[in-house]
Amino acid sequence: MNKSPEPPSLTRLELAELETFLWVVREGSFSAAAHKLHLSQPAVTNRVKRLEDKLRVKLLVRTTRRVEATEDGVFLSNAAEQAVAGLREALRRFQQTSDSERNQITVTATPMLAATVMPMLIHAYTERYPDVRIVLRDLLYEQVVREVAEGRADMGVAALEGAPRGLRFQSLAEEKMLLVVPARHPLADVDAVTMDMILPYPLMLLDRYKGLRKYLKEEYERRGAVFNPQISATLPTLLGMIDAGNCVTFVPRSMAQSNSRHTRTTVVVQDLDVSRRYGSIVARKAELGAAALNFQSFLRKHFKTRLEDLT
């Protein structure tokens, strides 16, 4: 049984030789092609000669006034023009995709920041840089860290709990924690609230505030009190419990102010010195593109101001 012949191999052809040949045909001159390609004329001549040797045909002939393609040269020129045009279109599309990806920044943020601080910052940034697209994803703190560490997000914005391994942290702002109590709570109208005055009342804290829980546990134990707070996974549940008069809590100043209602009151605790530290995080080995670096710089300049605007 006869096997069908193998198609001609393209492995011996070089794109540079083919493109040089096309420029000679277009210009009708080795010297003009050399000028277009920023090469010496001997380099152009050698490329065409190598192509002819590989194909074992004569591609060009010199007339009295110009260089013209032979019949084989015309055939190759027509086929190559189509092939090179197709290749250029493919490269153009790849370039557009690459440019689009470079100008897209994926940012993860914890829900409170994603709902309050980040939207206006993103709006201000994209008004200044309209060719940049920022994708904001609101996730729980642990997910924010994981998405950045595993490369699915360019950066995260969160109140940092400790120093996650494999990540670089850049501080953006810091704010005090305030006590929030029901509007008719006994502490609501007290001018100078202290930690000792909080001890008798049920306490509920957000689950993600592990650093705050550790600090308060030490303060309670130092005063001989039992520290046994209820834990809430979400802010709406926590605030609902406050509004119903079931507990008191601690939240950052901006969170307290942006969620203020007549059903609850914000109180400064005189002898409580604890704050939340906000920052941007990126993977330690990540090489951020120009757009992402620029946005990170924008956050450094404007995050704190936007946070303070909420209060």
C-alpha positions in Angstrom: 0.0 0.0 0.0 1.5 3.3 -1.1 1.7 6.0 1.6 0.7 9.6 0.6 3.7 11.9 0.3 4.5 14.0 3.3 3.7 17.7 2.8 6.7 20.0 2.2 8.4 21.0 5.5 8.6 24.6 6.5 11.2 24.1 9.1 14.1 25.1 6.8 12.5 28.4 5.9 13.2 31.5 8.0 10.7 34.3 8.3 13.4 37.0 8.1 14.4 35.6 4.7 10.9 35.5 3.4 10.1 39.0 4.6 13.3 40.3 3.1 12.4 38.7 -0.3 8.9 40.4 -0.1 10.5 43.8 0.5 12.7 43.4 -2.5 9.7 42.5 -4.7 7.7 45.5 -3.4 10.5 48.0 -3.8 12.0 46.5 -7.0 15.5 47.1 -5.5 17.9 45.4 -3.1 19.1 48.8 -1.8 15.6 50.2 -1.2 14.7 47.0 0.6 17.8 47.3 2.7 16.9 50.9 3.6 13.4 49.8 4.7 14.7 47.0 6.8 17.7 48.9 8.2 20.1 46.4 6.9 23.1 46.5 4.6 22.5 45.7 0.9 24.9 42.6 1.1 22.8 41.3 4.1 19.6 41.6 2.0 21.2 39.9 -1.0 22.5 37.1 1.2 19.0 36.5 2.7 17.4 36.2 -0.7 20.2 33.9 -1.9 19.7 31.6 1.0 16.0 31.4 0.3 16.6 30.6 -3.3 19.1 27.9 -2.3 16.6 26.3 0.1 13.8 26.3 -2.5 16.1 25.5 -5.4 14.5 28.0 -7.6 15.4 31.4 -9.0 13.2 34.0 -7.4 14.5 37.3 -8.7 16.1 38.7 -11.9 17.8 42.0 -12.5 16.6 44.1 -15.5 18.2 47.2 -16.7 16.3 49.4 -14.3 15.0 47.2 -11.4 14.8 43.8 -9.8 11.7 41.8 -10.7 10.3 38.5 -9.6 10.5 35.4 -11.8 7.4 33.3 -12.4 8.3 31.2 -9.3 9.1 34.5 -7.5 5.6 35.9 -8.3 4.0 32.6 -7.1 5.9 32.7 -3.8 5.3 36.4 -3.4 1.5 36.1 -3.6 1.4 33.1 -1.3 3.8 34.7 1.2 2.0 38.0 1.3 -1.2 36.2 2.4 0.6 34.2 4.9 2.5 37.1 6.4 -0.7 39.3 6.4 -2.4 36.5 8.4 0.5 36.2 10.8 0.5 40.0 11.4 -3.2 40.0 12.1 -2.7 37.2 14.6 0.2 39.1 16.3 -1.9 42.2 16.4 -4.7 40.4 18.1 -2.3 38.9 20.6 -0.9 42.3 21.3 -4.3 43.8 21.9 -5.1 41.0 24.3 -1.8 41.5 26.1 -2.4 45.2 26.3 -5.9 44.7 27.6 -4.6 42.3 30.3 -1.8 44.7 31.3 -4.4 47.4 31.8 -6.8 45.3 33.9 -6.1 45.2 37.6 -7.9 42.6 39.8 -8.3 43.9 43.4 -9.7 41.9 46.3 -11.0 43.7 49.4 -12.8 42.8 52.6 -16.6 43.6 52.4 -16.6 46.8 54.5 -13.7 48.3 52.4 -15.2 47.1 49.2 -18.6 48.7 50.0 -17.3 52.1 51.4 -13.7 53.1 50.6 -12.8 51.4 47.4 -15.7 52.3 45.0 -14.9 56.1 45.1 -11.2 55.5 44.9 -11.7 53.3 41.8 -14.0 55.9 40.3 -11.5 58.7 40.8 -8.6 56.5 39.4 -10.4 55.4 36.3 -11.6 58.9 35.5 -7.9 59.9 35.5 -6.8 56.8 33.6 -9.8 55.7 31.5 -7.8 53.0 29.7 -7.4 51.0 32.9 -10.1 48.6 34.1 -10.2 47.7 37.8 -12.1 44.6 38.8 -13.1 44.7 42.5 -14.0 41.5 44.3 -15.3 41.5 47.9 -14.2 38.5 49.9 -13.6 37.5 53.5 -10.2 38.3 54.9 -8.8 34.8 54.5 -10.0 34.6 50.9 -8.4 38.0 50.1 -5.1 36.7 51.4 -5.4 33.4 49.5 -6.4 35.0 46.2 -3.4 37.3 46.3 -1.0 34.6 47.4 -2.1 32.2 44.7 -1.9 34.8 41.9 -5.7 35.2 41.1 -5.6 38.8 42.2 -3.0 41.5 41.6 -3.4 42.9 45.1 -5.7 42.9 48.1 -6.8 45.7 50.4 -7.7 44.8 54.0 -7.2 45.4 57.6 -4.2 43.2 58.3 -4.3 40.5 60.9 -0.6 39.7 61.5 1.8 39.4 58.6 0.8 36.7 56.1 3.7 34.6 54.8 4.7 35.2 51.2 3.0 38.6 51.0 4.3 42.2 51.0 2.2 44.6 53.1 2.1 48.4 52.4 0.4 50.5 55.0 -2.4 52.8 53.9 -4.1 54.0 57.1 -4.8 53.3 60.7 -7.9 54.1 62.8 -9.1 53.7 66.3 -11.6 51.1 67.4 -14.8 52.6 69.0 -17.4 51.1 71.3 -20.9 50.8 69.7 -23.9 50.4 72.1 -27.7 50.4 71.7 -29.1 53.9 71.7 -30.8 53.4 75.1 -27.9 51.6 76.7 -26.7 52.9 80.1 -23.3 53.8 78.6 -24.8 55.8 75.7 -24.9 59.1 77.5 -21.8 58.6 79.7 -19.1 61.3 79.1 -16.0 59.2 80.0 -16.4 55.5 79.5 -13.7 53.2 80.7 -12.9 49.5 80.2 -14.1 48.7 83.8 -17.5 50.1 82.9 -17.9 47.7 79.9 -17.2 44.5 81.8 -20.8 43.8 83.0 -22.3 43.9 79.5 -22.6 41.1 76.9 -20.0 41.6 74.2 -20.2 40.5 70.6 -17.3 40.8 68.1 -16.7 40.1 64.4 -15.0 36.8 63.9 -12.2 38.3 61.8 -11.1 40.6 64.6 -8.7 38.1 66.1 -6.2 40.7 67.1 -8.8 42.7 68.9 -10.1 39.6 70.7 -6.6 38.8 72.0 -6.1 42.4 73.2 -9.5 42.5 75.0 -9.0 39.0 76.6 -5.8 40.3 78.2 -7.6 43.5 79.4 -10.5 41.5 80.9 -8.2 39.0 82.6 -6.1 41.8 84.0 -9.2 43.1 85.7 -10.2 39.6 86.9 -13.2 39.4 84.5 -14.2 36.5 82.3 -13.8 37.2 78.6 -16.5 35.2 76.7 -17.8 37.2 73.8 -20.3 36.0 71.2 -18.9 35.9 67.7 -20.6 37.1 64.5 -19.4 36.1 61.0 -21.0 39.2 59.4 -21.4 42.9 60.1 -25.2 43.0 59.4 -25.8 40.3 62.1 -23.6 42.1 64.6 -25.4 45.4 64.0 -28.8 43.7 64.2 -27.9 42.4 67.6 -26.8 45.8 68.7 -30.1 47.4 67.5 -32.1 44.8 69.4 -30.3 45.7 72.6 -28.6 42.3 73.0 -24.9 43.4 73.2 -22.2 46.0 72.8 -19.3 45.8 70.3 -16.1 47.3 69.0 -15.6 48.4 65.4 -13.3 50.8 63.5 -14.3 54.4 63.5 -15.2 54.5 59.8 -17.4 51.4 60.1 -19.2 52.9 63.0 -19.8 56.2 61.3 -20.8 54.8 57.9 -23.3 52.4 59.6 -24.6 54.9 62.1 -28.3 54.8 63.0 -30.6 56.3 65.6 -30.8 52.8 67.2 -27.1 52.8 68.2 -24.5 55.1 69.7 -20.8 55.4 69.2 -18.6 55.8 72.3 -14.9 56.5 72.8 -13.4 54.3 75.6 -10.9 56.4 77.5 -8.4 53.7 78.4 -8.7 51.6 75.3 -5.8 52.0 72.9 -6.4 49.6 69.9 -6.6 50.3 66.3 -7.0 48.7 62.9 -4.2 48.9 60.3 -5.3 49.0 56.7 -3.0 48.2 53.8 -2.5 46.8 50.4 -1.0 43.3 50.0 0.7 41.7 47.0 2.5 38.4 46.5 6.2 38.7 47.6 7.4 37.4 44.3 4.8 39.1 42.1 6.0 41.5 39.4 3.2 44.1 39.1 2.6 45.7 35.8 2.8 49.5 35.3 -0.9 50.0 35.8 -1.0 48.0 39.0 2.0 49.8 40.4 0.4 53.1 39.6 -2.8 52.2 41.3 -0.9 51.0 44.4 0.7 54.5 44.5 -2.7 56.1 44.1 -4.0 54.2 47.1 -1.0 55.3 49.2 -1.9 58.9 48.4 -5.7 58.9 48.7 -6.8 55.9 50.8 -6.5 57.6 54.2 -8.3 60.7 53.1 -11.2 58.7 51.7 -11.4 56.6 54.9 -11.5 59.8 57.0 -14.3 61.2 54.7 -16.5 58.4 56.0 -16.3 59.8 59.5 
